[in-house]
Amino acid sequence: MDSLIGSWVDQQEGDRFHLSPLLSDYAAKTLSNEYKETIQNAIAVSLTKGRSLDVSDMNAALLAAWSGQNTAVIAKICMAIFGAEHDELEIIAPHMSMFTLFRTDTSAYPSEPAISQMFRAAQLILLNQESDRGQQFSDALKCFEREALEVEDSSIRTSMSMLAYSKILLQTSKAGLGIGFLELISKLNKILENKDNTLPSEMVEHLAIPGSEGVEAIAFMFLNQSNRISKIRDLLAVFDYLDRSPPALREKLLRAFHHDDFEIDMLVNSAWLREHDADTIDASNHVPIFARLEEYATSWGQAELAICCRKLQAIILDEYGSDKDGALALLDEGLQRYGSTNSELVRAKAKVLYRSDDHKGSLELSKTLIEGDATLSEVEKAFLGRDAGISAENERDFEAARRYYLYGSAAAEKSDLPDMAVMGVGLLADAAIASWHAGDRKTCLQDFVAVLTKMQSFEPDKSQRAARCYAIAIHAIIWLYHDATGKKFFLDGGVEAKIFPGCVSNPDPSNHVTSWPRLPIDMAWYMLAKAENNALLSVGITENLDNFLPNGPLVEGQMLLISAKMYNAFTRLDRTLFVEALGDQIAYYAYAQARGADSINNVAQFNYSRIPIASKEQQISLSDVAEQFVLLYSANCIFKDMADEVTLFVQEVFRSSKFTVRPELLNRLQCDGSSEDFYMQTAKNVFLESRVLTGEAQGTPAQVFELSFKVIQIAEASGNTELFSGTLLPWLRQRWTFCWDRQRFLLSDPSLHGEAISTAFEREGISTKTKVVRVLSSILPTLGLGNQNELREILEKLLRP
């Protein structure tokens, strides 16, 4: 070989060589036929000598075996095809052109009819996996049956026919087998009856399926193929075939549909669903077809199948023919024929009413089914619970809606289908939202803990339904934390964000939902904690947040949660929570200053880390911010008539090491003294008003104005204007009423300004902040202050955008 390389043989790589073009056809011209066969035989054996066959070599191996008349290799390749799984056949079929392109107008292997039949069987199996080979498959099937007659051994002939028909009927045909499978069923059934005893007894025994409960293999093949029908009109051929079949065969073929793993609906649902997906359902054509199918089923004593056909008639009339009344008439007639409590038809009637927004009527029927524990599949129960929950929400019966959503969720969980498991989680979220609407916000948040826990196992990248459920569940949580504060929020384009009954469990929401930015599950937990704080509740979400986060703390989540914790602390006057939130606030400001605003506000990438506690140096530089929040909390204690809370609060602040507040400011909150700057003056105002609450002093109108004026400025500077306007205004009204009634003598020209002050207090249609500023502006002239113009200008600035 070494001497040949170069002139006559080109070594390409490894053990592969390329002959010189000068040697082209040299062997064909010089070698004898016997020697050629020997070489081809050796090639065929070499390419198939391993325990597994390389599909890339099969065409060459088959051609060599054919040329070398090596029937053992041909048989080995065919047997490999017979033994291949369905998914393997899908992969290899496009590469086996020696089989799929082989002519059907001549015998495959005339000298060996058994080999010829085996080859045609493999050809059929491969052609059945190619979508553009329908006519070739039909021609190959005729050829197979023609060449099978040439096999003298009836046992071999019958066994191979049985193998070919069984393999094809168990496949999912891409060649468009359609209703042609019925002919194969007839042929296979004749073989399996084995009346001429040509089928070996051990092979007949091998066809028994363990755990099939008396269902024969041919029944599962019939089920498999009938479930592939894509046209409703083709169901007529199937039913006509069953009607013409002997009752024993018909019963045998339908037995698989009554097996625990299947339902009789499968015989007709496949064609209906495929036509639905293709948008080709036509009520005028298809309702009469299902009516005829119902007659067939009734004549066979197949009541469940007849009821299914009746139900589909109503669905098509209602959903595709827009004939609600006709659909209801069909169902009422069906209830008379099959029983007034038939769950399938009652459910169908409830659906028709639901689609027409007759939620009251639909709910009554759904309630009957649910409370009567109707015999329905778990999938049907899940959808029944969803429809009933939506109807109950529309009827404003939120407690019932919650029960029905949970009923549907439990059923979906039991179905063992991945998509239904996702729907079950969605139904649990819908139940939570129903609780929120019912006023039970605590239960809602607890349910959402379970929802997010279950969603952690979702794979949105692999499941469209999981991606949609995930996106809408997070949207619902965002809606919750806004609704908790009474605020609306808006989507891009200025559209107000809303949630609708059953939105999270919707199995087919708009496709644009999946284009929403996908937030990490950890961010969803922070959002739920924000909802907990905004709802002024403590159900353990914020407290145990670190335990809920599967991937650890998020900087963006911590940023989101700070304002909610502060809102909760301010509103409930929770001094411990406030001190914690203020420490987080100062830490965040220090973190932002150190890294720059751009890096913090970059939402394209989430940062997994915990914001560190501010250093002492950073705390000192941010002490003004800390003092603002401390003063707001203290003032809120006054506004809420809780003077004693100020002392306890000051003690809590003294113990904190996460932020810095001047000791003299904390002292001023508890006793009178010098007040050389704005914040010290505000602290003194808080102390003076605390003495009014305890009855030690009566205060003055100027004192009331000064505290209100300073608090509204600090609130504006810290971004808490609306919150503090809401607590300041009632206190201001109460204190000013006292001043007007008991201390009017301290006012300047009160009669000139009384009406303006009253008008400012009673004015409607403006924000609370605006009302507070207008009231203070109307009070200002009565105080006789020398810097009125300066103060008025400050108040006017507060009203500017």
Disulfide bonds with the S-S distance in Angstrom:
none
